[in-house]
Amino acid sequence: MQSEILTVSEVAEYLRVNPQTIYRKAKAGEMPTVRIGRAIRFRRDALEAWIKGLSAAQTGAKGN
C-alpha cells in the first residue's frame, strides 16, 4: 500500500502552522521530505511517524 503524498500547503494546514515554517524545517532537515524535481513533498506515513517521535521525545523529556 502506498502512502499519500502531501504538499507543503497541505502539511501546513494539517499541522496548523504557516507554510514558511514547513519550508524552514524541511530545508533544515528537521522533517522527513521527498523531493520530486524541485518540489518538496511529504509522505503521510513518514510525517505521522515523525509527529509521534516528537510526542514521545517531549513525554520522555518530562520524565513520564
N, C-alpha and C positions, 0 to 999 in steps of 0.2 A: 504494500500500500504506500502510495506516495504522499508526502506531506504537502500541505497547501503552501504556496509561495505568497508572501506578503510584500507590499511596497512600504517605503518609508512612511508615507501618509497613513497607511492602514495600521502600521505598528504604533505610530504616534497617537492615533485615535484610540487604539486598544489600551495603551499604557497611560493615556490622558496626559501627554506631555507635548511640547512643541516639537515639530519636525526637526528643527535645528538641533535639539537635544539628541535625537536619534542619529543624525548625521555625525555629530561630535563624538558620541560614544562608539559609533561604527568605525570612524576614522582612527580613534584611539585604540581600537581592538578590544573594547570592553564588552562588545556584543557579538554573538555569532552571526556572521553575514555570508551571503552568497553573491558573488559578482557575476552578472550576466552582461557581458560587454562592459560598458562604463557604469551601468546601473547597479545600485545596491538593492539586494532583495534579502528576505529573511524566510527561513523555513519555520513554519508554525511550531512543529515539534521541538526544534532546537531552541526557539525563543521561549517556549514554555518550560523547557528543562533549565534554561538559563535563569528564568524568574524563580523557579523552585530552588535553585542553587543559591540565589541571593537571599531568599527567605530563610533557608537553612543556615547560611552564614550569619545572618543577623540574629537568629534564635540562639545559635551556638555562642555568639559573642556576648549575649546577655547571661550566659551560664545556665540556660534552661535545658 
